[in-house]
Amino acid sequence: MGIERLPWEILHLILVLLMPQDLGRVAQVNKGMNNFLSTNDKLFRDMIGLIYGKPRERDDVSYSKVLKDATRLACICASEDVGMKKREVKFVQEASFAFLAIASASGRADCQKILPESRISEFMQTIFSTLDLMPCAAHAKDNLDLFMCNSSLFQHMLVDRAVDRPDDDELQSRQRSAKLHALYGCPIRMYHHRAQEAPVRRKLRVYPHACAKVYDMRNYTEHNHWGPFKNDGSLTVNWEMIEAVLVTLAENIEKRGFNTYPANVFWRVPFGGSFPYSYVGAKTKNPFPGNLQDPYGVTGTYSRIVCFLDYGDFSAFNFPGNGREPSPSLDAEEATRLIVMSLKVTKITKPGPDDGQDRPIVHYQGTTRWLENGDASACPIVRGTVRTTKEGEIRWTSSSIFNGEERWKSESIQVGGIQSARGTVGTWFDAEHDPHGPVGPTASWKIMDRVIDGGAGSNNLQDLNTSDDDNENENEEDAMDVEDDGNLLQVNLATIDAGFTYST
């Protein structure tokens, strides 16, 4: 009896143990085997589960294509053929996005219980890591250069690579490169292009060019909402701005030694938490009545970093006088603040016409504390919203309130997707959109579901207990009333933590 005559359940159990590259040969055995493989997406999903961990289930994904692409991706990145890699740049980038999109967190990988564990993200680390212990380390520098360094940020560093009038394909290529670099999460701060001749090859600092992009007021307009969006009013993410912000923040984190803090682990682990639902928190009861839910997991405590220039340096850079434009590079001393934010959801409303329609808008409010400054006057209340864009990205908008007045705002995108542990990256700016600034980079990431009073009792991020495991049943949410007027679903907190009242 031929193997194809076995019951499908038995055949499935046999084939799932093969290596992905062997299935191509199996499909050539006969028409029956070919049909079995071409119509059995569950087989490929189960193979992904055995090799890379259980994938996140999605109705819009072909798991057979994802597995085939992942196998091809690994072969390309391990190859010594640079010419072949150049022809496969678009495929590598898009396959990486698709593979990370089905990753799932199986737990926490580090002792501080911050970093999510995922075999898919570990696989991505192996093909892009430059560590000598990794299988693809010998080719990883080429991989980083070819697949993550094609944005305008890197092109403008090397005149021979710059494209003055890029077409649509070139612009999309730049965005894909910057997005993969952002998901990689460990910003490339020193760069040399392998195509340079050996005598002139030198490492170039990426930071001055990224810093100039972030602080250039010409990049902040009403069309991009003064945030990391394209300047066409579409609210499509501008990954080149996200990339520049990450490089700028990484330079300051390294310079000030903040990268050693346990809660800042994402800045030193490639692809750490750069996929949807990678934040692993406590298993808490849904605090909202009925089917009303916060899909973004907002409530909790966050670490935030904000950088800014001395206003004299900012003004001199942006308004040099004599009709001159700002320099393409900026290497000035920035101030950096680490902040702890404690946020709670205040209401949930239906999405607006400019939003994605599959998720609601979640409104939040909370407290903040500067870790290096115990002065309460320097710690504003923060209010904001989380929503899904039409593109499917997660957009965070926040306002900092000083003495009852809105002073600063920020627009950010959650890198990796909804509930990603990697957190948000974006820009802050004057609440009134002052054309003279200031502006700057910011990022935040969740460190626990438990809400603490802005980090009260600690001025050091290392002292914060970042584990929720012992607090899963602690501080259940207060009673809530729900209103539905047809256009608004609203949750009003009946009792509020001392110190402020939520607006409804």
C-alpha positions as CSV (number, residue, x, y, z in Angstrom):
1,M,0.0,0.0,0.0
2,G,1.4,3.4,-1.0
3,I,1.9,6.0,1.7
4,E,-0.8,8.2,0.1
5,R,-3.4,5.5,0.9
6,L,-2.9,6.0,4.6
7,P,-5.6,7.8,6.5
8,W,-5.0,11.6,6.3
9,E,-4.6,11.9,10.1
10,I,-1.7,9.4,10.0
11,L,-0.2,11.0,6.9
12,H,-0.3,14.4,8.6
13,L,1.5,13.0,11.7
14,I,4.3,11.6,9.4
15,L,4.7,14.6,7.2
16,V,4.8,17.2,10.0
17,L,8.1,15.7,11.2
18,L,9.9,16.4,7.9
19,M,12.0,19.4,7.2
20,P,10.3,22.1,5.2
21,Q,12.6,21.7,2.2
22,D,11.7,18.0,2.0
23,L,8.0,18.7,1.3
24,G,8.9,19.8,-2.3
25,R,10.1,16.3,-3.0
26,V,7.1,14.8,-1.4
27,A,4.8,16.9,-3.6
28,Q,6.5,15.3,-6.7
29,V,5.7,11.7,-5.7
30,N,2.3,11.8,-7.4
31,K,-0.8,13.8,-8.0
32,G,-2.5,12.6,-4.8
33,M,0.4,13.8,-2.6
34,N,0.6,17.1,-4.4
35,N,-3.1,17.7,-3.8
36,F,-2.8,16.7,-0.1
37,L,0.0,19.2,0.4
38,S,-1.6,22.0,-1.6
39,T,-4.9,21.9,0.3
40,N,-3.6,21.2,3.8
41,D,-2.6,24.5,5.3
42,K,-2.9,23.0,8.8
43,L,0.1,20.8,8.1
44,F,2.2,23.8,7.4
45,R,0.9,25.6,10.5
46,D,1.8,22.6,12.6
47,M,5.2,22.4,11.1
48,I,5.8,26.0,12.0
49,G,4.7,25.2,15.5
50,L,7.2,22.4,15.8
51,I,10.1,24.3,14.4
52,Y,9.4,27.9,15.5
53,G,6.8,27.6,18.2
54,K,3.0,27.8,18.0
55,P,2.2,30.6,15.5
56,R,-0.5,33.2,16.1
57,E,-3.7,32.1,14.4
58,R,-4.8,34.5,11.6
59,D,-7.5,33.8,9.0
60,D,-5.8,36.0,6.4
61,V,-2.5,34.1,6.4
62,S,-1.4,31.2,4.2
63,Y,0.9,29.2,6.6
64,S,2.3,27.2,3.6
65,K,3.5,30.4,2.0
66,V,4.9,31.7,5.3
67,L,6.9,28.5,5.9
68,K,8.2,28.3,2.4
69,D,9.2,32.0,2.5
70,A,10.9,31.5,5.9
71,T,12.9,28.6,4.5
72,R,14.0,30.6,1.5
73,L,14.7,33.6,3.8
74,A,17.2,31.5,5.8
75,C,18.9,30.3,2.7
76,I,19.3,33.7,1.3
77,C,20.7,35.2,4.5
78,A,23.2,32.4,4.9
79,S,24.5,32.7,1.3
80,E,27.8,34.3,0.3
81,D,26.3,35.4,-3.0
82,V,25.9,39.2,-2.5
83,G,24.6,39.7,-6.0
84,M,21.8,37.2,-5.4
85,K,21.0,39.0,-2.1
86,K,20.7,42.3,-3.9
87,R,18.1,40.8,-6.2
88,E,16.2,39.5,-3.2
89,V,16.1,42.6,-1.0
90,K,12.3,43.2,-1.4
91,F,11.5,39.5,-0.8
92,V,13.7,39.3,2.4
93,Q,12.1,42.4,3.8
94,E,8.5,41.4,3.1
95,A,9.1,37.8,4.2
96,S,10.5,39.1,7.5
97,F,7.5,41.3,8.1
98,A,5.1,38.3,7.4
99,F,7.0,35.9,9.6
100,L,7.2,38.3,12.6
101,A,3.5,39.0,12.2
102,I,2.6,35.4,13.1
103,A,5.0,35.1,16.0
104,S,3.7,34.4,19.5
105,A,5.2,34.8,22.9
106,S,5.5,31.6,24.9
107,G,6.6,33.3,28.1
108,R,9.4,35.6,29.3
109,A,13.0,35.0,28.2
110,D,14.9,37.1,30.8
111,C,15.2,37.0,34.5
112,Q,13.6,40.5,34.9
113,K,10.5,39.1,33.1
114,I,10.4,41.9,30.5
115,L,11.6,40.3,27.3
116,P,9.1,37.9,25.6
117,E,10.2,34.5,24.5
118,S,9.6,33.6,20.9
119,R,11.4,31.1,18.6
120,I,10.5,33.1,15.6
121,S,12.2,36.2,16.9
122,E,15.2,34.0,17.9
123,F,15.3,32.7,14.3
124,M,15.3,36.3,13.1
125,Q,18.2,37.0,15.5
126,T,20.2,34.2,14.1
127,I,20.1,35.4,10.5
128,F,20.8,39.0,11.3
129,S,23.0,38.8,14.4
130,T,26.7,39.8,14.0
131,L,27.7,37.7,17.1
132,D,30.3,35.1,16.3
133,L,28.3,32.4,17.9
134,M,25.4,32.8,15.4
135,P,25.3,30.6,12.3
136,C,25.0,33.5,9.9
137,A,27.4,35.8,11.7
138,A,29.9,35.8,8.9
139,H,27.3,37.2,6.5
140,A,25.2,39.2,9.0
141,K,27.0,42.5,8.3
142,D,26.2,42.1,4.7
143,N,22.6,41.3,5.6
144,L,22.3,44.4,7.8
145,D,23.8,46.6,5.0
146,L,21.7,45.1,2.2
147,F,18.4,44.8,3.9
148,M,18.3,47.5,6.6
149,C,20.5,50.3,5.3
150,N,18.7,51.4,2.1
151,S,16.7,54.3,3.5
152,S,17.4,57.9,2.8
153,L,19.2,58.2,6.2
154,F,22.0,55.9,4.9
155,Q,21.9,57.0,1.3
156,H,22.5,60.6,2.2
157,M,25.6,59.6,4.2
158,L,27.2,58.3,1.0
159,V,26.9,60.6,-2.0
160,D,27.3,57.8,-4.5
161,R,24.1,56.1,-3.2
162,A,21.9,59.1,-3.0
163,V,18.9,59.4,-5.3
164,D,17.8,63.0,-5.9
165,R,14.4,62.3,-7.5
166,P,13.3,58.9,-6.3
167,D,10.4,57.2,-8.0
168,D,7.6,55.3,-6.2
169,D,9.5,52.0,-6.2
170,E,12.5,53.7,-4.6
171,L,10.4,55.4,-2.0
172,Q,8.7,52.2,-1.0
173,S,12.1,50.4,-0.9
174,R,13.3,53.1,1.6
175,Q,10.3,52.6,3.8
176,R,10.7,48.8,3.8
177,S,14.4,49.1,4.7
178,A,13.6,51.5,7.6
179,K,10.7,49.4,8.8
180,L,12.9,46.3,9.0
181,H,15.6,48.3,10.8
182,A,12.9,49.5,13.3
183,L,11.7,45.9,13.9
184,Y,15.4,44.9,14.4
185,G,15.3,47.3,17.3
186,C,19.1,47.6,17.9
187,P,19.7,50.8,15.8
188,I,22.8,50.7,13.6
189,R,24.9,53.5,14.9
190,M,28.2,52.9,13.0
191,Y,28.0,52.3,9.3
192,H,30.3,51.5,6.4
193,H,29.0,50.5,3.0
194,R,30.6,47.3,1.8
195,A,30.6,48.6,-1.8
196,Q,33.2,51.2,-0.9
197,E,36.7,50.5,-2.1
198,A,38.9,49.2,0.7
199,P,41.3,52.1,0.8
200,V,38.4,54.6,1.4
201,R,36.1,52.4,3.4
202,R,35.5,54.0,6.8
203,K,32.9,53.8,9.5
204,L,30.5,56.7,9.6
205,R,28.4,57.7,12.6
206,V,24.7,57.5,11.7
207,Y,23.6,59.6,14.7
208,P,24.3,63.1,13.3
209,H,22.2,62.5,10.2
210,A,19.4,60.9,12.3
211,C,19.5,63.7,14.8
212,A,19.2,66.3,12.0
213,K,16.1,64.6,10.6
214,V,14.4,64.3,14.0
215,Y,15.0,68.0,15.0
216,D,14.4,69.5,11.5
217,M,11.2,71.6,11.8
218,R,10.5,71.1,8.1
219,N,9.6,67.5,8.9
220,Y,6.7,68.6,11.2
221,T,3.5,69.7,9.4
222,E,-0.2,69.6,9.7
223,H,-0.3,67.0,7.0
224,N,1.7,64.5,9.1
225,H,0.1,65.6,12.4
226,W,3.6,66.5,13.6
227,G,4.2,62.9,14.0
228,P,5.9,59.9,12.3
229,F,3.5,59.9,9.4
230,K,3.9,60.6,5.7
231,N,3.3,64.2,4.7
232,D,0.2,63.5,2.7
233,G,-2.6,63.5,5.3
234,S,-3.1,59.7,5.0
235,L,-1.7,58.8,8.5
236,T,0.5,56.2,6.8
237,V,3.5,55.5,8.9
238,N,6.8,57.1,7.8
239,W,9.2,54.4,8.8
240,E,12.2,56.6,7.9
241,M,11.2,59.0,10.7
242,I,10.7,56.1,13.1
243,E,14.2,54.8,12.1
244,A,15.8,58.3,12.7
245,V,14.1,58.5,16.1
246,L,15.3,55.1,17.2
247,V,18.9,55.9,16.2
248,T,18.8,59.2,18.0
249,L,17.4,57.7,21.2
250,A,19.8,54.7,21.1
251,E,22.8,57.1,21.0
252,N,21.5,58.9,24.1
253,I,20.6,55.6,25.9
254,E,24.1,54.3,25.3
255,K,25.9,57.6,26.2
256,R,24.1,57.8,29.5
257,G,24.4,54.1,30.4
258,F,20.6,53.6,30.4
259,N,21.0,50.5,28.3
260,T,22.0,48.5,31.4
261,Y,18.7,49.0,33.1
262,P,16.6,45.8,33.1
263,A,13.5,47.6,31.7
264,N,15.6,48.8,28.7
265,V,16.4,45.3,27.5
266,F,14.7,45.9,24.1
267,W,17.4,48.3,23.0
268,R,20.0,45.6,23.0
269,V,18.1,42.4,21.9
270,P,17.5,42.2,18.1
271,F,13.8,41.7,17.3
272,G,13.0,41.6,21.0
273,G,9.2,42.1,21.3
274,S,8.8,43.3,17.7
275,F,5.7,41.4,17.0
276,P,2.0,41.6,17.9
277,Y,0.8,40.6,21.4
278,S,4.4,40.0,22.5
279,Y,3.9,41.9,25.8
280,V,3.5,39.1,28.4
281,G,1.7,40.4,31.4
282,A,-0.4,39.1,34.3
283,K,-3.5,37.1,33.5
284,T,-6.0,39.7,34.7
285,K,-9.8,39.7,34.6
286,N,-11.4,41.9,32.0
287,P,-12.4,45.0,34.0
288,F,-15.0,46.2,31.5
289,P,-18.7,45.1,31.6
290,G,-20.1,42.8,28.9
291,N,-18.2,42.7,25.7
292,L,-16.6,46.1,26.1
293,Q,-12.8,45.6,26.0
294,D,-9.6,47.5,25.7
295,P,-7.8,45.6,22.9
296,Y,-4.6,47.5,23.3
297,G,-3.9,46.6,26.9
298,V,-3.3,50.2,28.0
299,T,-3.7,50.1,31.8
300,G,-0.3,49.6,33.5
301,T,3.1,51.2,34.2
302,Y,5.5,52.3,31.4
303,S,9.0,53.3,31.0
304,R,9.4,56.4,28.7
305,I,12.4,58.2,27.3
306,V,12.4,61.8,26.0
307,C,15.3,63.7,24.4
308,F,15.5,67.4,23.7
309,L,18.0,70.0,22.6
310,D,18.9,73.2,24.4
311,Y,16.6,75.7,22.7
312,G,19.6,77.8,21.6
313,D,21.1,74.9,19.8
314,F,17.6,74.0,18.4
315,S,17.0,77.5,17.1
316,A,20.5,77.9,15.6
317,F,20.1,74.6,13.7
318,N,16.6,75.3,12.3
319,F,17.0,79.0,11.7
320,P,20.6,79.7,10.7
321,G,19.8,83.0,8.9
322,N,21.0,84.5,5.6
323,G,18.5,82.3,3.7
324,R,20.4,79.1,4.6
325,E,18.7,75.8,5.2
326,P,19.4,73.5,8.2
327,S,22.5,71.4,7.9
328,P,22.0,67.7,6.9
329,S,23.8,66.6,10.1
330,L,23.6,67.7,13.7
331,D,25.9,66.6,16.5
332,A,24.8,68.6,19.5
333,E,24.5,67.6,23.1
334,E,21.0,66.5,24.0
335,A,19.2,66.3,27.3
336,T,17.6,63.0,28.1
337,R,14.9,62.1,30.6
338,L,13.7,58.7,31.8
339,I,10.1,58.8,32.9
340,V,7.8,56.3,34.6
341,M,4.2,56.6,33.5
342,S,1.2,55.0,35.2
343,L,-1.9,54.8,32.9
344,K,-5.5,53.8,33.4
345,V,-8.3,53.6,30.8
346,T,-11.0,56.2,31.2
347,K,-13.4,55.5,28.4
348,I,-13.7,53.5,25.1
349,T,-15.4,55.0,22.1
350,K,-16.2,53.9,18.6
351,P,-13.5,54.6,15.8
352,G,-13.8,57.7,13.8
353,P,-14.0,58.0,10.0
354,D,-10.2,58.4,9.7
355,D,-9.5,55.3,11.8
356,G,-9.4,51.6,11.2
357,Q,-12.9,50.2,11.9
358,D,-12.1,46.9,13.5
359,R,-11.0,48.3,16.9
360,P,-12.3,51.1,19.1
361,I,-10.5,54.2,20.4
362,V,-9.3,53.8,24.0
363,H,-8.8,56.9,26.1
364,Y,-6.4,57.0,29.0
365,Q,-5.1,59.2,31.8
366,G,-2.3,58.9,34.3
367,T,0.6,60.2,36.2
368,T,4.3,60.6,35.3
369,R,7.5,60.9,37.3
370,W,11.0,61.8,36.1
371,L,13.4,59.3,37.5
372,E,16.3,61.8,37.8
373,N,14.1,64.5,39.3
374,G,11.8,64.1,42.3
375,D,10.2,67.6,41.8
376,A,6.4,67.0,41.5
377,S,6.0,70.2,39.5
378,A,8.1,68.7,36.7
379,C,5.8,65.7,36.5
380,P,2.6,66.4,34.5
381,I,-0.6,64.5,34.2
382,V,-0.8,62.7,30.8
383,R,-4.0,62.1,28.8
384,G,-4.3,60.4,25.4
385,T,-5.8,57.9,23.1
386,V,-4.9,54.7,21.4
387,R,-6.4,53.8,18.0
388,T,-5.9,51.7,14.9
389,T,-5.1,53.5,11.7
390,K,-6.6,52.6,8.3
391,E,-3.2,51.0,7.5
392,G,-3.6,48.7,10.6
393,E,-0.9,50.3,12.7
394,I,-1.4,51.2,16.3
395,R,-1.3,55.0,16.9
396,W,-0.7,56.5,20.4
397,T,-1.5,60.2,20.9
398,S,-0.7,61.8,24.3
399,S,-0.8,65.3,25.9
400,S,1.1,66.4,28.9
401,I,-0.9,68.6,31.3
402,F,0.8,71.2,33.5
403,N,-1.4,73.1,36.0
404,G,-4.5,72.2,34.0
405,E,-3.0,73.4,30.7
406,E,-2.0,71.2,27.7
407,R,1.7,72.0,27.1
408,W,3.2,69.2,25.1
409,K,1.8,66.5,22.8
410,S,3.3,63.4,21.2
411,E,2.4,61.1,18.3
412,S,3.8,57.6,18.3
413,I,3.4,54.2,16.5
414,Q,3.6,50.9,18.3
415,V,6.5,49.1,16.7
416,G,5.7,45.5,16.0
417,G,1.9,46.0,16.2
418,I,-0.8,45.7,18.7
419,Q,0.3,45.0,22.3
420,S,3.9,44.6,21.2
421,A,6.4,44.6,24.0
422,R,8.8,46.8,22.0
423,G,6.4,49.7,22.6
424,T,5.9,53.0,20.9
425,V,8.3,55.3,19.0
426,G,7.5,58.8,17.8
427,T,7.9,62.5,18.3
428,W,6.9,65.1,20.9
429,F,6.1,68.8,20.1
430,D,4.4,71.9,21.3
431,A,0.7,71.4,21.9
432,E,-0.1,74.5,19.8
433,H,2.1,73.4,16.9
434,D,4.4,76.4,17.3
435,P,6.4,76.7,14.1
436,H,9.5,77.6,16.1
437,G,9.4,74.4,18.1
438,P,10.6,72.8,20.1
439,V,10.3,69.1,19.0
440,G,12.1,65.9,19.7
441,P,12.1,62.1,19.9
442,T,10.4,59.9,22.4
443,A,9.6,56.2,23.0
444,S,7.8,54.2,25.7
445,W,7.2,50.5,26.5
446,K,5.1,48.7,29.1
447,I,7.0,47.2,32.1
448,M,4.0,45.9,34.1
449,D,0.2,45.6,34.2
450,R,0.2,46.8,37.8
451,V,-0.4,50.6,38.1
452,I,2.0,52.3,40.5
453,D,1.9,56.0,41.5
454,G,4.3,57.3,38.8
455,G,7.2,55.4,40.3
456,A,6.6,56.7,43.8
457,G,9.2,55.7,46.2
458,S,11.8,55.1,43.6
459,N,14.0,57.4,41.5
460,N,15.8,54.6,39.8
461,L,14.4,52.3,37.1
462,Q,16.5,49.4,38.5
463,D,14.5,49.5,41.7
464,L,11.1,49.0,40.1
465,N,9.7,45.5,40.5
466,T,8.8,44.7,36.9
467,S,7.1,41.4,37.6
468,D,3.3,41.1,37.6
469,D,3.3,37.4,38.7
470,D,2.6,38.1,42.3
471,N,0.0,40.7,41.6
472,E,-2.4,39.0,39.2
473,N,-5.3,39.5,41.5
474,E,-4.2,42.7,43.1
475,N,-6.2,46.0,42.8
476,E,-9.1,44.9,40.7
477,E,-10.6,47.7,38.7
478,D,-13.2,49.9,40.3
479,A,-16.9,49.6,39.4
480,M,-18.0,51.3,36.1
481,D,-21.1,52.6,34.5
482,V,-21.6,52.1,30.8
483,E,-23.5,54.4,28.4
484,D,-24.4,53.8,24.8
485,D,-26.0,56.6,22.8
486,G,-25.5,54.9,19.5
487,N,-22.3,56.8,18.7
488,L,-20.4,56.5,21.9
489,L,-19.5,53.7,24.2
490,Q,-18.2,55.2,27.4
491,V,-16.8,53.8,30.6
492,N,-16.9,56.1,33.6
493,L,-14.7,55.2,36.6
494,A,-16.9,55.5,39.7
495,T,-13.9,55.9,42.0
496,I,-10.5,57.4,41.2
497,D,-7.1,57.1,42.6
498,A,-6.4,60.1,44.8
499,G,-5.1,63.2,43.1
500,F,-7.2,63.8,40.0
501,T,-10.5,63.1,38.3
502,Y,-11.0,61.6,35.0
503,S,-12.8,63.6,32.4
504,T,-15.8,62.0,30.7
